[in-house]
Each structure stands twice: as C-alpha cells, then as structure tokens.
Amino acid sequence: MVGHSIGETRDGVVESNRVRYARNEACAMRPAEHDTRVDRFVEALQEAGDNEDLWSICVSHFRAFGIDSLIYVCVRPEAPHDAGVTRSTLPAWWTDHYLSETQIAADPLLRHCESFEPRLTGVEYLDLYPNLSEPARQRLLDMSEAGLASGFTSPVRLGSNRRCGGWTFGTHLPRRRFDRLYDEVALPVRLMGFYAHERLDAFASRQETAEAVPSGRLSARERMCLTLLAKGSRTAQIARSIGIAPITVEFHFKNARRKLGAATREEALARALVYGDIALDSVETHGPAMPGAVAADLPAIN
C-alpha cells in the first residue's frame, strides 16, 4: 500500500495540506443532499454476525461508490502475524504474496500510520514517487496486474496504538478519472472505512480473547459454583449445596472472573459456557434441590 500525500501534483508542486483540507471542509459545509448509502452501510454492519459477513458487506457497499478493489490491514507492526487482521479482494496470487511475513511487515502504510491523512496510490501515480525503492515500485506494478491501478490509502488506527493499519480503496481507473472520483467519494468512503474498521477490529478482539482462554483453567470448585449459578442458585444456596461458606463462594466467583477476564459473575458464566469450561449438567449437587433453580432464570445473564 504505497501512498503519497494528496497534496502533491504531477508537476511536483506541493499544496499545503492545511489549505487542501480547509477547502474540503468548506465544501462539506455547503448544503448537499444526504447520502443515504452511508446510513444503509452502517445499518448493514450492525446486522453482521461475524467477520465474513462484515467483509461481504464492505465489498458490496464500497462498490456502490466505484471502489472495486479493497485491502484492509490492522496488525501489530512488530508482529504482523500475531492476532492481526488482513483482507483483500485482489486475486489469491497477490494476496498470498502480500500476506507473507516479509511483505506485510514492509508495508509502507504501517510505517506511515502517524496521521489520518489519506494518500494516493497505484501505478497511475508512480511519477509522484521519484525516490521510490525498487521493491515498493514492484509492489505497485503487481497491484496493477492484480487490477488495482489507482486509489488511496486511509489509515484508521495510528502507529501509537496496540494495532495500526488502514484501508486501500482501489480502482482500475486511469488517473484523470480517478481524480474526479476521489473528489466525489473520498469523504463518505473514508467515514465508512472507520465504521467498518471498528466492527472488524471488535470481532478480531473477541476472537483473540476467546483463543487466549484455554478450556480447563478453572478449578473444580470454580466450575461447580458457576454451574450452580447457571441453574439459578444464589450465593447462599450454592454454599449450602456444596457445603462451604458463602464468603468462599464469593472467593471462587472472584477467581473465575479474574481468570476469564470478566467484569461480573454473569459475564464469567457466559464465557465459561462459551469456552467449554462448564456444562449445565456437569455438576452433581449435594444438597436439596433449590426451588426455581432452572435454566429458565438465565435471561438475566447478558
């Protein structure tokens, strides 16, 4: 994702980014018809069930703005293959090569994630890069062969964060036609990129957390307390059922919350069920059955 400041022109004349953005802001303040495509995109994102759904939504909705090639990267710069997220609509031969460790680690976008400034990219803008290294130039040529000739990069998370990365919004258009398209769609497309990133990153973080919590890390008593909680028992009932003091039950809940990274006992219960640490039929109670202690009480658990 080699990019260049949108303030630079073919003749090498540098326009102040401050002036450029001031003009963009002035244009944005003019009365204009509301673009409902962004609203529909955000609504669709809320309905997505996983990253696959999210990516399909992104591909279809960005195409409505004339963006026919997408690359999304959000990784840890020092360890790009450690819990990172990378997606691309480019052919498999290009994507597989890009996702190799040496290629993704050298992505200029990751090195330039110091501001949210968009940058032009693609072979159509090669003349803007007189000092471009040969590997970077070859990257742009490969992208063109894969169908991305012109576009722009848009960072969504800066390098000072735990992860950094952003989007490349690409097209097959020649430079002059893409310049016109950029002026028309850059603002809504970049906004949609931020929305999509938040959802993609949230799903990635959820998956990372789940994978970081191995099954079986809870003690037998912690599993027993959570299972009885799932069956509707309260602290005092759990204590009587397994023959321990209520304060000890609270101690087991506290340890379970810590081990599972949960803020409440209900959240710990939900995570323990998801991770397979407990099952509702895994504990045999040793006291009298508790009235109303049934799984029907679970709606209180979020």
The 8 nearest C-alpha neighbors of each residue, nearest first, counted from 0:
[[1, 108, 2, 106, 107, 167, 152, 120],
 [0, 2, 107, 120, 108, 135, 139, 3],
 [3, 1, 120, 118, 119, 0, 152, 4],
 [2, 4, 118, 119, 5, 120, 1, 127],
 [3, 5, 118, 6, 7, 119, 117, 2],
 [4, 6, 118, 7, 119, 3, 117, 8],
 [5, 7, 14, 4, 16, 13, 15, 8],
 [8, 6, 13, 5, 4, 12, 11, 14],
 [7, 9, 11, 10, 12, 13, 6, 127],
 [8, 10, 11, 127, 126, 7, 12, 124],
 [11, 9, 8, 12, 7, 127, 13, 126],
 [10, 12, 8, 9, 7, 13, 127, 126],
 [13, 11, 10, 8, 7, 14, 9, 6],
 [14, 12, 7, 6, 11, 15, 8, 16],
 [13, 15, 6, 16, 7, 12, 19, 18],
 [16, 14, 18, 17, 19, 6, 13, 20],
 [15, 17, 19, 18, 6, 20, 14, 5],
 [16, 18, 15, 20, 19, 21, 14, 22],
 [19, 17, 21, 15, 16, 20, 22, 14],
 [20, 18, 16, 22, 21, 17, 15, 23],
 [19, 21, 23, 22, 17, 18, 16, 24],
 [22, 20, 18, 24, 23, 19, 17, 25],
 [21, 23, 25, 19, 20, 24, 26, 18],
 [24, 22, 20, 26, 25, 21, 27, 19],
 [25, 23, 27, 21, 26, 22, 20, 28],
 [24, 26, 22, 28, 27, 23, 21, 29],
 [25, 27, 23, 24, 28, 29, 22, 21],
 [26, 28, 24, 25, 29, 23, 30, 31],
 [29, 27, 25, 26, 24, 30, 31, 23],
 [28, 30, 26, 27, 31, 25, 24, 32],
 [31, 29, 28, 32, 27, 26, 33, 25],
 [32, 30, 33, 29, 27, 28, 34, 26],
 [31, 33, 34, 30, 35, 29, 27, 36],
 [32, 34, 35, 31, 36, 30, 37, 38],
 [35, 33, 36, 32, 37, 38, 187, 31],
 [34, 36, 38, 37, 33, 39, 40, 32],
 [37, 35, 39, 34, 38, 40, 60, 63],
 [38, 36, 40, 35, 39, 41, 34, 191],
 [39, 37, 35, 41, 40, 36, 42, 34],
 [38, 40, 42, 36, 37, 41, 43, 35],
 [41, 39, 37, 43, 38, 42, 36, 44],
 [40, 42, 44, 38, 43, 39, 37, 45],
 [43, 41, 39, 45, 40, 44, 38, 46],
 [42, 44, 40, 46, 45, 41, 39, 47],
 [45, 43, 41, 47, 46, 42, 53, 40],
 [44, 46, 42, 43, 47, 41, 198, 48],
 [45, 47, 43, 44, 48, 42, 52, 53],
 [48, 46, 52, 44, 53, 45, 49, 43],
 [47, 49, 52, 46, 50, 53, 51, 45],
 [48, 50, 52, 51, 47, 53, 202, 199],
 [51, 49, 53, 52, 54, 199, 202, 48],
 [52, 50, 54, 53, 49, 55, 48, 47],
 [53, 51, 55, 47, 50, 49, 54, 48],
 [54, 52, 50, 56, 51, 55, 47, 57],
 [53, 55, 57, 51, 56, 52, 50, 58],
 [54, 56, 58, 52, 57, 53, 51, 59],
 [57, 55, 53, 54, 59, 58, 60, 52],
 [58, 56, 54, 60, 55, 59, 61, 53],
 [59, 57, 55, 56, 61, 60, 54, 62],
 [58, 60, 62, 56, 57, 61, 55, 63],
 [61, 59, 63, 57, 62, 58, 56, 40],
 [62, 60, 63, 64, 66, 58, 59, 57],
 [61, 63, 66, 65, 64, 59, 60, 67],
 [62, 64, 61, 60, 65, 59, 66, 36],
 [65, 63, 62, 61, 66, 184, 60, 188],
 [64, 66, 62, 63, 67, 61, 170, 180],
 [67, 65, 62, 61, 170, 64, 169, 68],
 [66, 68, 170, 62, 65, 169, 69, 61],
 [69, 67, 169, 170, 88, 66, 168, 147],
 [68, 70, 168, 88, 87, 167, 169, 71],
 [69, 71, 87, 167, 166, 86, 88, 72],
 [70, 72, 166, 86, 85, 165, 87, 167],
 [73, 71, 85, 164, 165, 84, 74, 166],
 [74, 72, 164, 84, 163, 83, 162, 165],
 [75, 73, 83, 79, 162, 163, 76, 84],
 [74, 76, 162, 79, 78, 77, 163, 161],
 [77, 75, 79, 78, 74, 109, 104, 163],
 [76, 78, 75, 79, 104, 74, 81, 80],
 [77, 79, 75, 81, 76, 80, 74, 104],
 [80, 78, 75, 74, 76, 81, 83, 104],
 [79, 81, 78, 83, 82, 100, 74, 75],
 [80, 82, 78, 83, 79, 75, 74, 77],
 [83, 81, 80, 207, 84, 74, 203, 79],
 [84, 82, 74, 81, 80, 73, 79, 75],
 [83, 85, 73, 72, 74, 82, 86, 203],
 [86, 84, 72, 71, 73, 83, 87, 70],
 [87, 85, 71, 70, 72, 84, 88, 69],
 [86, 88, 70, 89, 69, 71, 94, 85],
 [87, 89, 69, 68, 90, 70, 86, 58],
 [88, 90, 87, 145, 94, 93, 68, 91],
 [91, 89, 92, 93, 145, 94, 88, 87],
 [90, 92, 94, 93, 95, 89, 96, 88],
 [93, 91, 95, 90, 94, 96, 89, 145],
 [94, 92, 96, 91, 95, 90, 97, 89],
 [93, 95, 91, 97, 96, 92, 98, 90],
 [96, 94, 98, 92, 97, 93, 91, 99],
 [95, 97, 93, 99, 94, 98, 92, 102],
 [98, 96, 94, 102, 99, 95, 103, 93],
 [99, 97, 95, 96, 103, 94, 100, 102],
 [98, 100, 96, 97, 102, 101, 103, 95],
 [99, 101, 102, 103, 104, 98, 80, 79],
 [102, 100, 104, 99, 103, 105, 98, 97],
 [103, 101, 97, 105, 99, 104, 100, 98],
 [102, 104, 106, 105, 98, 100, 97, 101],
 [103, 105, 101, 102, 106, 100, 79, 76],
 [106, 104, 102, 103, 107, 101, 109, 110],
 [105, 107, 103, 108, 104, 109, 0, 102],
 [108, 106, 110, 109, 1, 111, 105, 0],
 [107, 109, 111, 106, 110, 0, 112, 1],
 [110, 108, 107, 112, 111, 106, 164, 76],
 [109, 111, 107, 108, 112, 106, 158, 113],
 [110, 112, 108, 113, 109, 107, 114, 158],
 [113, 111, 157, 158, 109, 114, 110, 108],
 [114, 112, 111, 157, 158, 115, 159, 110],
 [115, 113, 116, 112, 157, 154, 111, 117],
 [114, 116, 154, 117, 153, 155, 113, 112],
 [115, 117, 114, 118, 153, 154, 4, 5],
 [118, 116, 153, 152, 115, 151, 5, 4],
 [119, 117, 3, 4, 2, 152, 151, 5],
 [118, 120, 151, 3, 2, 5, 150, 4],
 [119, 121, 2, 151, 150, 1, 149, 124],
 [120, 122, 149, 148, 123, 139, 124, 150],
 [121, 123, 125, 124, 148, 139, 140, 143],
 [122, 124, 121, 174, 149, 125, 148, 173],
 [125, 123, 122, 126, 127, 121, 120, 119],
 [124, 126, 122, 127, 128, 123, 121, 136],
 [127, 125, 128, 124, 129, 9, 123, 122],
 [126, 128, 125, 124, 129, 9, 11, 8],
 [127, 129, 131, 126, 130, 125, 124, 3],
 [130, 128, 131, 127, 126, 125, 132, 11],
 [131, 129, 128, 132, 127, 133, 126, 136],
 [130, 132, 128, 129, 136, 135, 133, 134],
 [133, 131, 135, 134, 136, 130, 137, 129],
 [132, 134, 136, 135, 137, 131, 138, 130],
 [135, 133, 137, 136, 132, 138, 131, 139],
 [136, 134, 138, 132, 137, 133, 131, 139],
 [135, 137, 133, 139, 138, 134, 132, 131],
 [138, 136, 140, 134, 135, 139, 141, 133],
 [137, 139, 135, 141, 136, 140, 142, 134],
 [140, 138, 142, 136, 137, 141, 122, 121],
 [141, 139, 137, 143, 142, 138, 122, 144],
 [140, 142, 144, 138, 143, 139, 137, 145],
 [143, 141, 145, 139, 147, 140, 144, 138],
 [142, 144, 148, 147, 146, 140, 145, 141],
 [143, 145, 141, 146, 142, 140, 147, 148],
 [144, 146, 142, 143, 147, 89, 141, 90],
 [145, 147, 143, 144, 171, 148, 142, 89],
 [148, 146, 143, 142, 171, 170, 169, 149],
 [149, 147, 143, 121, 171, 122, 123, 170],
 [150, 148, 121, 170, 123, 169, 147, 120],
 [151, 149, 169, 120, 168, 170, 119, 121],
 [150, 152, 119, 120, 118, 168, 167, 117],
 [151, 153, 167, 118, 117, 166, 168, 2],
 [152, 154, 117, 166, 165, 167, 155, 151],
 [155, 153, 165, 115, 164, 156, 112, 166],
 [154, 156, 165, 193, 164, 153, 157, 115],
 [157, 155, 163, 164, 154, 165, 158, 162],
 [156, 158, 112, 163, 113, 159, 160, 114],
 [159, 157, 163, 112, 160, 113, 156, 162],
 [158, 160, 157, 161, 163, 113, 162, 112],
 [161, 159, 162, 158, 157, 163, 156, 75],
 [160, 162, 75, 163, 159, 158, 74, 76],
 [163, 161, 75, 74, 160, 73, 156, 164],
 [164, 162, 156, 158, 157, 73, 74, 160],
 [163, 165, 73, 72, 156, 154, 109, 155],
 [164, 166, 154, 155, 72, 153, 71, 73],
 [167, 165, 71, 153, 152, 70, 168, 154],
 [166, 168, 152, 70, 151, 69, 169, 153],
 [167, 169, 69, 150, 151, 66, 166, 68],
 [170, 168, 150, 68, 147, 149, 66, 167],
 [169, 171, 147, 67, 149, 172, 66, 68],
 [170, 172, 148, 147, 146, 149, 173, 169],
 [173, 171, 170, 177, 176, 149, 174, 148],
 [174, 172, 176, 175, 177, 123, 171, 149],
 [173, 175, 177, 123, 176, 178, 172, 149],
 [176, 174, 178, 177, 173, 179, 172, 180],
 [177, 175, 179, 178, 174, 173, 172, 180],
 [176, 178, 180, 174, 179, 175, 172, 181],
 [179, 177, 181, 175, 176, 180, 174, 182],
 [180, 178, 177, 176, 182, 181, 183, 175],
 [181, 179, 177, 183, 182, 178, 184, 176],
 [180, 182, 185, 178, 183, 179, 184, 177],
 [183, 181, 179, 180, 184, 185, 178, 186],
 [182, 184, 180, 181, 185, 179, 186, 187],
 [183, 185, 181, 186, 187, 188, 182, 180],
 [184, 186, 181, 188, 187, 189, 182, 183],
 [185, 187, 189, 188, 184, 190, 183, 182],
 [188, 186, 190, 189, 184, 185, 191, 37],
 [189, 187, 191, 185, 190, 186, 184, 192],
 [188, 190, 192, 186, 191, 187, 185, 193],
 [191, 189, 187, 193, 192, 188, 186, 194],
 [190, 192, 194, 188, 189, 193, 195, 187],
 [191, 193, 189, 195, 190, 194, 196, 188],
 [192, 194, 196, 190, 191, 195, 155, 197],
 [195, 193, 191, 197, 192, 196, 190, 198],
 [194, 196, 192, 198, 193, 197, 191, 199],
 [197, 195, 199, 193, 198, 194, 200, 192],
 [198, 196, 200, 194, 195, 199, 201, 193],
 [197, 199, 201, 195, 196, 200, 202, 194],
 [200, 198, 196, 202, 201, 197, 195, 50],
 [199, 201, 203, 197, 198, 202, 196, 204],
 [200, 202, 198, 204, 203, 199, 197, 205],
 [201, 203, 205, 199, 200, 204, 206, 198],
 [204, 202, 200, 206, 205, 201, 207, 199],
 [205, 203, 207, 201, 206, 202, 200, 208],
 [204, 206, 202, 208, 203, 207, 201, 209],
 [205, 207, 209, 203, 204, 208, 210, 202],
 [206, 208, 204, 210, 205, 209, 203, 211],
 [209, 207, 211, 205, 206, 210, 204, 212],
 [208, 210, 206, 211, 207, 212, 205, 274],
 [209, 211, 207, 208, 212, 206, 213, 205],
 [210, 212, 208, 209, 207, 213, 206, 259],
 [213, 211, 210, 209, 214, 208, 259, 274],
 [214, 212, 211, 216, 215, 210, 274, 209],
 [213, 215, 276, 216, 274, 275, 212, 217],
 [216, 214, 276, 217, 213, 218, 275, 277],
 [215, 217, 214, 213, 218, 258, 276, 212],
 [218, 216, 215, 221, 222, 219, 255, 276],
 [217, 219, 221, 220, 222, 216, 215, 255],
 [218, 220, 222, 221, 223, 217, 224, 215],
 [221, 219, 223, 222, 218, 224, 251, 217],
 [222, 220, 218, 251, 224, 223, 219, 217],
 [223, 221, 219, 225, 220, 224, 277, 226],
 [222, 224, 220, 226, 221, 225, 282, 219],
 [225, 223, 221, 227, 226, 222, 220, 228],
 [224, 226, 228, 222, 227, 223, 268, 229],
 [227, 225, 229, 223, 228, 224, 279, 222],
 [226, 228, 230, 229, 224, 225, 232, 223],
 [229, 227, 225, 232, 231, 226, 230, 224],
 [228, 230, 226, 227, 231, 225, 294, 297],
 [231, 229, 293, 227, 294, 292, 228, 232],
 [230, 232, 292, 228, 293, 229, 296, 294],
 [233, 231, 228, 292, 227, 236, 230, 237],
 [232, 234, 236, 235, 237, 228, 231, 227],
 [233, 235, 237, 236, 245, 238, 248, 232],
 [236, 234, 238, 237, 245, 233, 239, 244],
 [237, 235, 239, 233, 238, 234, 232, 240],
 [236, 238, 240, 234, 235, 239, 232, 233],
 [237, 239, 243, 235, 245, 236, 244, 240],
 [240, 238, 242, 236, 237, 241, 235, 243],
 [239, 241, 286, 237, 285, 238, 242, 236],
 [240, 242, 239, 238, 285, 243, 237, 284],
 [241, 243, 239, 238, 240, 244, 285, 286],
 [244, 242, 238, 241, 247, 245, 239, 248],
 [243, 245, 247, 246, 238, 248, 242, 239],
 [246, 244, 248, 238, 247, 235, 234, 249],
 [247, 245, 249, 248, 244, 250, 243, 238],
 [248, 246, 250, 244, 245, 249, 251, 243],
 [247, 249, 245, 251, 250, 246, 238, 252],
 [250, 248, 252, 246, 247, 251, 253, 245],
 [249, 251, 247, 253, 248, 252, 246, 254],
 [250, 252, 248, 221, 254, 253, 249, 255],
 [253, 251, 249, 255, 250, 254, 256, 264],
 [252, 254, 250, 256, 251, 255, 249, 257],
 [253, 255, 257, 251, 256, 252, 258, 250],
 [256, 254, 252, 258, 257, 253, 259, 251],
 [257, 255, 261, 253, 259, 267, 254, 258],
 [256, 258, 254, 260, 255, 259, 253, 261],
 [257, 259, 255, 256, 260, 254, 217, 216],
 [260, 258, 256, 261, 257, 255, 267, 212],
 [259, 261, 257, 258, 256, 262, 267, 255],
 [262, 260, 256, 267, 259, 266, 263, 257],
 [261, 263, 256, 266, 260, 264, 267, 257],
 [264, 262, 266, 265, 261, 267, 256, 253],
 [263, 265, 267, 266, 268, 252, 256, 262],
 [264, 266, 268, 263, 267, 300, 269, 301],
 [267, 265, 269, 263, 268, 264, 261, 270],
 [268, 266, 264, 261, 270, 256, 265, 269],
 [269, 267, 265, 271, 266, 270, 225, 264],
 [268, 270, 266, 272, 267, 271, 273, 265],
 [271, 269, 273, 267, 272, 268, 274, 266],
 [270, 272, 276, 268, 274, 273, 269, 277],
 [271, 273, 275, 269, 270, 277, 274, 276],
 [272, 274, 270, 275, 271, 269, 276, 209],
 [275, 273, 271, 272, 276, 270, 214, 209],
 [274, 276, 272, 277, 273, 271, 214, 278],
 [277, 275, 271, 214, 215, 274, 272, 217],
 [278, 276, 275, 272, 271, 222, 226, 279],
 [277, 279, 281, 280, 272, 226, 275, 276],
 [278, 280, 281, 226, 277, 229, 230, 282],
 [279, 281, 278, 282, 283, 226, 277, 230],
 [282, 280, 278, 279, 277, 283, 226, 223],
 [283, 281, 280, 223, 284, 226, 279, 227],
 [282, 284, 285, 281, 280, 223, 227, 286],
 [285, 283, 286, 240, 282, 241, 288, 287],
 [284, 286, 240, 241, 283, 287, 242, 239],
 [287, 285, 240, 284, 288, 239, 241, 242],
 [288, 286, 289, 240, 285, 284, 239, 290],
 [287, 289, 286, 290, 292, 284, 240, 285],
 [288, 290, 292, 287, 291, 232, 236, 231],
 [291, 289, 292, 288, 293, 232, 231, 287],
 [290, 292, 293, 289, 231, 296, 232, 295],
 [293, 291, 231, 230, 289, 290, 232, 294],
 [294, 292, 230, 295, 231, 291, 296, 229],
 [293, 295, 230, 296, 297, 231, 229, 292],
 [294, 296, 293, 297, 298, 231, 230, 292],
 [297, 295, 294, 231, 298, 293, 299, 292],
 [296, 298, 299, 295, 300, 294, 229, 231],
 [299, 297, 300, 296, 295, 301, 294, 229],
 [298, 300, 297, 301, 296, 265, 295, 231],
 [301, 299, 298, 297, 265, 266, 269, 268],
 [300, 299, 266, 265, 298, 269, 297, 268]]
